[in-house]
Amino acid sequence: MVESVKNIAKKSKSSFYYAFNLLPAPKRDAMNTVYAFCRQTDDIVDNSSDSDDLKYEKLHKWRVELEKSINGNSNYALLNKLGKTISQFHIPLDPFFELLKGMEMDLQTQRYLTFDDLRIYCYRVASTVGLMCIEIFGYKNKSTRDFAIDLGIALQLTNILRDVKKDAQAGRIYLPQEDLIKFNYSEADIVKNVYNQNFIDLMKHESEIAKKYFDRATSDLDLDDKPSMFAARAMQHIYFKLLQKIIDAEYDVYQKNIMVSNLEKVGISLGVWAKYSLVY
């Protein structure tokens, strides 16, 4: 089972895998388990061959099995392993069930009226993962919870900016409706991939909000907790680089495949690890 959860993380070639691969073995195994749970949960909603009704049914069953896993009674080996990880690292249960609510939002809501509405979604699908992870990393200050929440929002906003085109193809528009109105850019423009000054201004506005959350995350993190949070900080640097690449491409996410390469992810992760290992 250890091998299978590791492979789920590795196969995805995600930033998560590269950032957390330098953790000590017990914490790395725990992180791979948490990631595998998050990945499997996300896959339930993203399976395009299933109807929404079937996705709801699968999510409900997954929730029931998650509850059973706390006592090691799930029918799924992954969830039983997750139950042991939750117990070992004293991870609160609330973030796991909030994540499931976030997945339900993707089935219920395909538009967000205001940024406050979108922020709730970002918290549920991303900040919750951060709140799981910091318990595995270990921390001393309550402000580290704020770090996890703000960083999760920053990461999810960056994903949203990168994936405007792909999400629209799936019928989802995450950019707040109030901002589309403010910058005179329509849903039809998104679907048609209209790249103009209005779109640039809109994306610049959203990028500034993402930057604000990156900055807030940095200010949340106390000096005492920086060494134990090196893996999360690596994620922060990887995604901030992605955001910067979006900006440098003048926000043309329609025509350009904007990404941070695996080599860059490895370099960033090693650099952050070395900084906190050698300095602190």
Secondary structure as the mmCIF struct_conf table of DSSP 4:
data_model
#
loop_
_struct_conf.conf_type_id
_struct_conf.id
_struct_conf.beg_label_comp_id
_struct_conf.beg_label_asym_id
_struct_conf.beg_label_seq_id
_struct_conf.end_label_comp_id
_struct_conf.end_label_asym_id
_struct_conf.end_label_seq_id
HELX_RH_AL_P HELX_RH_AL_P1 VAL A 2 SER A 12
TURN_TY1_P TURN_TY1_P1 LYS A 13 LYS A 13
HELX_RH_AL_P HELX_RH_AL_P2 SER A 15 PHE A 20
TURN_TY1_P TURN_TY1_P2 ASN A 21 LEU A 22
BEND BEND1 LEU A 23 LEU A 23
HELX_RH_AL_P HELX_RH_AL_P3 ALA A 25 ASP A 46
TURN_TY1_P TURN_TY1_P3 SER A 48 SER A 49
BEND BEND2 ASP A 50 ASP A 50
HELX_RH_AL_P HELX_RH_AL_P4 ASP A 52 SER A 69
TURN_TY1_P TURN_TY1_P4 ILE A 70 GLY A 72
BEND BEND3 ASN A 75 ASN A 75
HELX_RH_AL_P HELX_RH_AL_P5 ALA A 77 PHE A 89
TURN_TY1_P TURN_TY1_P5 HIS A 90 HIS A 90
BEND BEND4 LEU A 93 LEU A 93
HELX_RH_AL_P HELX_RH_AL_P6 ASP A 94 GLN A 108
BEND BEND5 GLN A 110 GLN A 110
BEND BEND6 LEU A 113 THR A 114
HELX_RH_AL_P HELX_RH_AL_P7 PHE A 115 CYS A 122
HELX_RH_PI_P HELX_RH_PI_P1 TYR A 123 SER A 127
HELX_RH_AL_P HELX_RH_AL_P8 THR A 128 PHE A 137
BEND BEND7 LYS A 140 LYS A 140
TURN_TY1_P TURN_TY1_P6 LYS A 142 LYS A 142
HELX_RH_AL_P HELX_RH_AL_P9 SER A 143 ARG A 162
TURN_TY1_P TURN_TY1_P7 ASP A 163 ASP A 163
HELX_RH_AL_P HELX_RH_AL_P10 VAL A 164 GLN A 169
TURN_TY1_P TURN_TY1_P8 ALA A 170 GLY A 171
BEND BEND8 LEU A 175 LEU A 175
HELX_RH_AL_P HELX_RH_AL_P11 GLN A 177 LYS A 182
TURN_TY1_P TURN_TY1_P9 PHE A 183 ASN A 184
HELX_RH_AL_P HELX_RH_AL_P12 GLU A 187 VAL A 191
TURN_TY1_P TURN_TY1_P10 LYS A 192 ASN A 193
BEND BEND9 ASN A 196 ASN A 196
HELX_RH_AL_P HELX_RH_AL_P13 GLN A 197 ASP A 220
BEND BEND10 LEU A 221 LEU A 221
HELX_RH_3T_P HELX_RH_3T_P1 LEU A 223 ASP A 225
TURN_TY1_P TURN_TY1_P11 LYS A 226 MET A 229
HELX_RH_AL_P HELX_RH_AL_P14 PHE A 230 ASP A 248
TURN_TY1_P TURN_TY1_P12 ALA A 249 TYR A 251
TURN_TY1_P TURN_TY1_P13 VAL A 253 GLN A 255
HELX_RH_AL_P HELX_RH_AL_P15 ASN A 262 VAL A 279
#
